[in-house]
Structures are given as structure tokens and as C-alpha cells.
């Protein structure tokens, strides 16, 4: 078979996922119980305890998606009409949709040119008296500067929310788990993430008041300890027992998934070290490698060259910064020039997967060397 026709494992392929007999038994256990709703079963509560223990935080709240997790966090932060939340223009729309849903205003701060994560100086410059919170996205599995962002939020009395959807078990430069510096951290179990239940979300926090607010918002504001009393505004973001049961098994697999991704990313980094017009992130220690980001001279040329050799690559990650989408039509274009340059010119993203073997990584390295050649 020609090399270009050899498919790499993907998240839409059983070779690129980690499902096994344990997940099958978990699904049957729930079906046999007859209780599939998370409000009445035991799986969602058990998952929350296991997630909190994994990250060493006091509380975890389960929900229906990563976007829902961020909505729980934004609602618990008290964001409402006229309030501002500062975040990055390079992320999934799920990062900002909850702010808009709460009637808040998204303020975009520019990113660091070397890894596309939030620039703390730009964040501080974007703060106003209306700022309520900062959402730090650990993009691609690499660490945002949560130490500086934590300091900024503390000095200005703001809530720090970590979007860890792409950063399961990622670490900051000090070796601290991403998701343990913010007031709230949010995780996704969507199909493309390190571990998956198709869709699903989790939040973690050490603040019992924030946890209580998130739990109420997840369940229609219903305080189930007092009959049918709806104490606050809330939505039905409950996680089902089927999802929670699968998530509990997947949670036991995440360390191995991240370890395998780190090993294969390290192999690729060694293979392409010194290639002209190509750089990997400088901050690799603790990276979770949701995807493998590269900095190149012309991302469109590199993407086409790799595609011609049968290696998928995505120029820019996004087609445009978040603020350039029609939903933000009232905002003037161009407030984040470094983000725009990354998307338009220098950022190239390779899908990455724990199913990659050495031969897969070596094939990708050969393709990169060919495209790099003059």
C-alpha cells in the first residue's frame, strides 16, 4: 500500500480510542440497574469523587459537556449583563458561549507568539471596572501562565477559570497540575479529547460555595434536599449515568493516554530537531499534547505539502480569531495582532493520538523533512 494511503489512527477510529471490556461492563451495569438519570443514580456522584481525588481538589461537579462545564463556572462566578470576562481569541467557541449566554461581554486579550496561550500583560491591560473573571485556556495541552494570571486575578479581585478541555493531566513549569491554580477548572469528555464519552464535562474547585452554585445551575436550580424548590436560575446540564459510568473507566486510562502522547511527541521532536522554518513549542515539559502545534514560515504551504504526503495538518487551527465570527459583529476587527498572525501565517497543528506507534511518528517526521527541504 502506498504510504500516502496508510491511515493514521484518529479519534473517530477504534484504533485511536481506548475503549475496552471495562467500558462495556460499565454500560451494562447501568442498564441492568434501570436507573439512567444522573439525578437518581450513583455513577455521576462516584465520578465526581474520583475526579476530585485525581486532581486533589475538594469538589467536582459533572455535567453534559465541556461547554456546559464552562457555563457552570461562568454562572457560579456571577457573570451577568454588562459584566466582562477576559479570554483568548484562539479557542473553541465553547469558551465564550457561556459568557454570551449570561449576557456578559467577552473581552479578548492577545496571546504569546510562541505558544498561542494568553499573554498575561495583555490580560491585565484589558481589565476594566466591569471585569468579573478571566478564562485561561491551556491551548493544545500546553500551559497558560497561570502563576501570573493567578496573581493578576488576586490583585484585582477576579475569579480565575481554567479551561482544561485540551489539557488533561498537563502540568505547569513548576510541575503543578493544570486545573489546580484557578478558582474553578473545566474539563471536556467530547469525542476529540484525551478521554471521551462522546460528550460530557467536569468542573473542579476547592470552594464549597462555588461548587454549590455550579451544582444548582447544573440541575435547574433545584435544591433536591428540600423538595421541589428552585433556588436559582439553572439549566438541565445533568450528566447521565451511562456517560458517567463510561467516564469513570476512561478516567483510569487518562494517565496512560497522556504518557503515550508525550512519548510519541518526544520522538517526533528529536526527529525534526534543527529543521529549517519549523519549531515545536519551547515549553514541552508537562505538555499534554492534545494536538501537536508547530510554528512555521507559511502554514498553508506546509499543510498542503503534508497533505500531499498523506499526513493531515491544520493551518492556523481556526479559520479566524473568535472575535472575527459573525456572532461578534459589533466588535471592530484586529484587536489581537499576534493571534491573527498565528492563524493566518505561522501556526500549524498536527492531530496527535495515543494510538500512534513509532512507525507512524517516523512517517510524520519524514513528511516534515520533505516539506522543509528547499
C-alpha positions as CSV (number, residue, x, y, z in Angstrom):
1,X,0.0,0.0,0.0
2,X,1.4,3.4,-0.9
3,X,2.5,5.4,2.2
4,X,0.0,8.2,1.5
5,X,-2.9,5.7,1.7
6,X,-1.9,4.4,5.2
7,X,-4.4,6.0,7.6
8,X,-3.1,7.2,10.9
9,X,-5.2,6.3,14.0
10,X,-7.8,9.0,14.7
11,X,-10.3,9.8,17.4
12,X,-13.0,8.6,15.0
13,X,-11.4,5.2,14.7
14,X,-11.3,2.4,17.3
15,X,-7.5,2.3,17.0
16,X,-7.4,5.9,18.2
17,X,-9.6,5.5,21.2
18,X,-9.1,3.4,24.4
19,X,-12.4,1.6,24.9
20,X,-12.4,-1.9,26.2
21,X,-14.3,-4.5,28.1
22,X,-14.4,-2.3,31.2
23,X,-16.5,0.3,29.4
24,X,-18.8,-2.4,28.1
25,X,-19.3,-3.8,31.5
26,X,-19.9,-0.3,32.9
27,X,-22.7,0.4,30.3
28,X,-24.4,-2.9,31.1
29,X,-24.1,-2.3,34.8
30,X,-26.1,0.9,34.4
31,X,-28.6,-0.7,32.0
32,X,-29.2,-3.5,34.4
33,X,-29.8,-1.1,37.3
34,X,-32.7,0.5,35.4
35,X,-31.5,4.0,36.5
36,X,-30.0,6.1,33.7
37,X,-30.6,9.6,35.1
38,X,-27.7,11.1,37.0
39,X,-30.1,12.7,39.5
40,X,-31.1,9.4,40.9
41,X,-28.2,7.0,40.3
42,X,-24.7,6.6,41.8
43,X,-22.4,6.7,38.8
44,X,-22.3,10.5,38.4
45,X,-21.6,11.1,42.1
46,X,-18.9,8.4,42.1
47,X,-17.3,10.0,39.1
48,X,-17.2,13.4,40.8
49,X,-15.5,11.9,43.8
50,X,-12.9,10.2,41.6
51,X,-12.3,13.3,39.6
52,X,-11.8,15.5,42.7
53,X,-9.3,12.9,44.1
54,X,-7.4,12.7,40.8
55,X,-6.7,16.4,40.9
56,X,-6.5,16.8,44.7
57,X,-9.3,19.3,44.9
58,X,-12.2,19.4,47.3
59,X,-15.2,19.2,44.9
60,X,-16.1,18.2,41.4
61,X,-19.4,18.7,39.5
62,X,-20.3,16.6,36.5
63,X,-22.4,17.9,33.5
64,X,-23.3,17.2,30.0
65,X,-20.4,18.8,28.0
66,X,-17.3,20.8,28.3
67,X,-19.2,23.9,27.2
68,X,-21.8,23.2,30.0
69,X,-18.8,22.9,32.4
70,X,-17.7,26.4,31.4
71,X,-21.3,27.7,31.7
72,X,-21.4,26.3,35.3
73,X,-18.2,28.2,36.1
74,X,-19.3,31.4,34.5
75,X,-22.7,31.3,36.2
76,X,-21.0,30.5,39.6
77,X,-18.7,33.5,39.1
78,X,-21.9,35.7,39.0
79,X,-21.4,36.9,35.4
80,X,-24.4,38.8,34.2
81,X,-25.5,41.5,31.8
82,X,-22.8,44.1,31.4
83,X,-20.1,42.1,33.1
84,X,-16.8,41.4,31.2
85,X,-14.8,38.2,31.0
86,X,-11.3,38.4,29.5
87,X,-10.1,35.4,27.5
88,X,-8.2,34.3,24.4
89,X,-9.3,34.7,20.7
90,X,-7.8,31.3,19.9
91,X,-10.1,28.7,21.4
92,X,-13.2,26.7,20.7
93,X,-16.4,28.8,20.8
94,X,-17.4,26.8,23.9
95,X,-15.0,29.0,25.8
96,X,-17.0,32.2,25.1
97,X,-20.6,30.9,24.5
98,X,-21.4,30.7,28.3
99,X,-20.4,34.4,28.7
100,X,-22.7,35.4,25.9
101,X,-25.5,33.2,27.3
102,X,-25.2,35.0,30.7
103,X,-25.5,38.4,29.0
104,X,-21.8,39.2,29.6
105,X,-19.3,40.7,27.3
106,X,-16.2,38.8,26.1
107,X,-13.0,40.9,26.0
108,X,-10.2,39.3,24.0
109,X,-6.6,39.7,25.1
110,X,-3.7,38.8,22.7
111,X,-1.6,35.7,23.0
112,X,2.1,34.8,23.3
113,X,3.6,34.4,19.8
114,X,5.5,31.2,20.7
115,X,2.6,29.0,22.0
116,X,-0.6,30.9,21.3
117,X,-1.6,31.0,25.0
118,X,-2.8,34.1,26.8
119,X,-0.3,36.9,27.3
120,X,-0.7,38.0,31.0
121,X,0.4,41.5,30.2
122,X,-2.4,41.8,27.5
123,X,-4.9,40.4,30.0
124,X,-4.0,43.0,32.6
125,X,-4.2,45.7,30.1
126,X,-7.7,44.5,29.1
127,X,-9.2,44.8,32.6
128,X,-11.8,47.4,33.4
129,X,-14.0,48.0,36.4
130,X,-16.6,45.8,34.8
131,X,-14.3,42.7,34.6
132,X,-15.6,39.8,36.5
133,X,-13.4,36.9,35.6
134,X,-10.5,35.6,33.4
135,X,-10.7,32.4,31.5
136,X,-7.3,30.9,30.8
137,X,-7.3,28.2,28.1
138,X,-4.4,25.7,28.2
139,X,-4.3,25.6,24.4
140,X,-3.4,22.3,22.7
141,X,-2.4,20.9,26.1
142,X,0.3,23.4,26.8
143,X,0.3,25.5,30.0
144,X,-1.0,29.1,30.1
145,X,0.9,31.2,32.6
146,X,-1.5,30.5,35.5
147,X,1.0,31.7,38.1
148,X,1.0,35.3,36.6
149,X,-2.7,35.1,35.8
150,X,-3.5,34.0,39.4
151,X,-1.5,37.0,40.7
152,X,-3.4,39.4,38.4
153,X,-6.8,38.0,39.4
154,X,-5.9,38.1,43.1
155,X,-4.7,41.7,42.9
156,X,-7.9,42.8,41.0
157,X,-10.4,40.7,42.9
158,X,-11.3,38.5,39.9
159,X,-12.2,34.8,39.5
160,X,-9.7,32.7,37.5
161,X,-11.3,30.0,35.5
162,X,-9.1,27.4,33.8
163,X,-10.3,25.8,30.5
164,X,-8.6,22.4,30.7
165,X,-10.6,20.8,27.9
166,X,-7.4,20.1,25.9
167,X,-5.0,19.7,28.8
168,X,-5.9,16.5,30.8
169,X,-3.0,16.0,33.3
170,X,-1.0,18.8,31.8
171,X,1.5,20.5,34.1
172,X,2.8,24.0,34.5
173,X,6.6,24.7,34.5
174,X,6.7,24.0,38.3
175,X,5.2,20.6,37.8
176,X,1.8,21.6,39.2
177,X,-1.3,20.0,37.5
178,X,-3.1,22.4,35.2
179,X,-6.6,22.9,36.8
180,X,-5.3,23.4,40.3
181,X,-4.4,27.1,40.2
182,X,-7.8,28.5,39.2
183,X,-10.9,29.1,41.4
184,X,-12.6,26.7,39.0
185,X,-11.2,24.4,36.3
186,X,-13.3,22.9,33.5
187,X,-12.8,19.7,31.5
188,X,-14.3,18.1,28.5
189,X,-15.1,14.5,27.6
190,X,-16.0,15.2,24.0
191,X,-15.1,12.8,21.2
192,X,-11.8,14.6,20.3
193,X,-10.4,14.9,23.8
194,X,-7.8,12.7,25.5
195,X,-10.5,10.6,27.1
196,X,-14.1,10.6,25.9
197,X,-17.7,9.7,26.5
198,X,-18.8,11.4,23.2
199,X,-19.8,14.5,25.2
200,X,-19.6,15.2,28.9
201,X,-18.0,17.8,31.2
202,X,-16.5,18.1,34.7
203,X,-15.6,21.1,36.9
204,X,-13.3,21.1,40.0
205,X,-12.9,23.6,42.7
206,X,-11.8,24.0,46.4
207,X,-14.5,26.5,47.1
208,X,-17.7,24.8,48.6
209,X,-19.8,27.9,47.7
210,X,-18.8,27.8,44.1
211,X,-19.4,24.0,44.0
212,X,-22.9,24.5,45.4
213,X,-23.7,27.2,42.9
214,X,-22.4,25.0,40.0
215,X,-24.4,22.0,41.2
216,X,-27.6,24.1,41.4
217,X,-27.0,25.6,37.9
218,X,-26.4,22.1,36.5
219,X,-29.8,20.9,37.8
220,X,-32.3,23.7,37.1
221,X,-31.5,25.5,40.3
222,X,-33.2,22.6,42.2
223,X,-32.2,22.0,45.7
224,X,-33.2,18.4,46.0
225,X,-32.6,18.3,49.7
226,X,-35.7,20.4,50.2
227,X,-38.3,19.0,47.9
228,X,-39.1,20.7,44.6
229,X,-37.5,24.1,45.4
230,X,-35.7,26.0,42.6
231,X,-33.4,28.4,44.4
232,X,-31.6,30.0,41.5
233,X,-31.7,30.1,37.7
234,X,-30.4,26.9,36.3
235,X,-30.5,24.7,33.2
236,X,-30.6,20.9,32.8
237,X,-26.9,20.2,32.3
238,X,-27.0,16.8,34.2
239,X,-24.7,14.0,33.1
240,X,-26.4,10.7,32.5
241,X,-25.5,7.6,34.4
242,X,-24.4,5.9,31.2
243,X,-22.0,8.7,30.4
244,X,-20.7,8.8,34.0
245,X,-20.1,5.0,34.1
246,X,-18.0,5.2,30.9
247,X,-16.2,8.3,32.2
248,X,-15.2,6.5,35.4
249,X,-13.4,3.9,33.3
250,X,-11.9,6.4,31.0
251,X,-10.6,8.4,34.0
252,X,-8.5,5.4,34.9
253,X,-6.9,5.5,31.4
254,X,-6.0,9.1,31.1
255,X,-2.6,8.9,32.7
256,X,-1.6,6.2,30.2
257,X,-3.0,8.2,27.3
258,X,-1.1,11.3,28.2
259,X,2.1,9.3,28.8
260,X,1.9,7.7,25.3
261,X,1.2,11.0,23.7
262,X,4.2,12.6,25.5
263,X,6.5,9.7,24.4
264,X,5.5,10.0,20.7
265,X,5.7,13.8,20.7
266,X,9.2,13.5,22.2
267,X,10.2,11.1,19.4
268,X,9.0,13.5,16.8
269,X,10.7,16.4,18.4
270,X,14.0,14.6,18.3
271,X,13.5,13.5,14.7
272,X,12.8,17.0,13.4
273,X,15.2,19.0,15.6
274,X,17.0,21.6,13.6
275,X,14.7,21.5,10.6
276,X,14.6,24.9,8.9
277,X,11.5,27.1,9.1
278,X,9.9,24.8,11.7
279,X,9.8,24.9,15.6
280,X,8.0,23.0,18.2
281,X,6.8,24.7,21.4
282,X,9.8,25.6,23.7
283,X,7.8,24.7,26.8
284,X,7.4,21.0,26.4
285,X,7.8,19.7,29.9
286,X,4.3,18.9,31.2
287,X,2.7,19.3,27.8
288,X,-0.4,17.1,27.4
289,X,-0.2,17.1,23.6
290,X,-3.9,17.2,22.7
291,X,-2.6,18.1,19.3
292,X,1.0,18.9,18.2
293,X,1.4,22.6,17.4
294,X,4.2,23.8,15.2
295,X,5.5,27.2,14.2
296,X,6.3,27.5,10.5
297,X,7.0,30.2,7.9
298,X,3.9,29.6,5.8
299,X,1.3,27.3,7.4
300,X,-0.8,27.0,4.1
301,X,2.3,25.7,2.2
302,X,3.2,23.3,5.0
303,X,-0.4,22.0,5.3
304,X,-0.6,21.3,1.6
305,X,2.8,19.7,1.4
306,X,1.9,17.4,4.3
307,X,-1.5,16.5,2.9
308,X,0.1,15.6,-0.4
309,X,2.2,13.1,1.6
310,X,-0.8,11.7,3.4
311,X,-0.3,13.5,6.7
312,X,-3.2,15.6,7.9
313,X,-2.3,19.1,9.2
314,X,-4.5,22.1,10.0
315,X,-3.2,25.6,9.2
316,X,-3.9,28.1,11.9
317,X,-6.1,25.7,14.0
318,X,-9.0,28.2,13.5
319,X,-10.1,29.8,10.3
320,X,-10.3,33.2,12.1
321,X,-9.9,34.6,15.6
322,X,-13.1,34.1,17.7
323,X,-13.9,37.8,17.5
324,X,-14.0,37.7,13.7
325,X,-17.0,35.4,13.7
326,X,-20.4,36.9,12.8
327,X,-21.7,36.5,16.4
328,X,-19.2,39.3,17.4
329,X,-20.2,41.6,14.5
330,X,-20.4,44.6,16.9
331,X,-16.7,44.4,17.7
332,X,-14.1,46.1,15.5
333,X,-11.6,43.7,13.8
334,X,-8.0,43.3,14.7
335,X,-7.6,43.8,18.4
336,X,-5.1,40.9,18.7
337,X,-2.4,41.1,16.0
338,X,-0.3,38.2,17.4
339,X,-3.3,35.9,17.4
340,X,-4.1,36.9,13.8
341,X,-0.6,36.3,12.6
342,X,-0.5,32.8,14.2
343,X,-3.8,31.9,12.5
344,X,-3.1,33.4,9.1
345,X,0.6,32.5,8.8
346,X,2.7,30.7,11.4
347,X,0.6,28.2,13.4
348,X,0.3,24.6,12.1
349,X,-1.5,21.9,14.0
350,X,-0.9,18.2,13.6
351,X,-3.6,15.8,15.0
352,X,-2.0,13.7,17.7
353,X,-3.1,10.4,19.2
354,X,-2.0,7.8,21.8
355,X,-2.5,5.2,19.1
356,X,0.5,6.4,17.1
357,X,3.3,3.8,17.0
358,X,6.9,4.5,16.3
359,X,6.3,3.8,12.6
360,X,3.5,6.4,12.5
361,X,5.7,9.1,14.2
362,X,8.6,8.3,11.9
363,X,6.4,8.6,8.9
364,X,5.2,12.1,10.0
365,X,8.8,13.1,10.6
366,X,9.8,12.0,7.1
367,X,7.0,14.1,5.7
368,X,8.0,17.1,7.7
369,X,11.6,16.8,6.5
370,X,10.4,16.6,2.9
371,X,8.3,19.7,3.2
372,X,11.1,21.5,4.9
373,X,13.5,20.8,2.1
374,X,14.1,23.8,-0.2
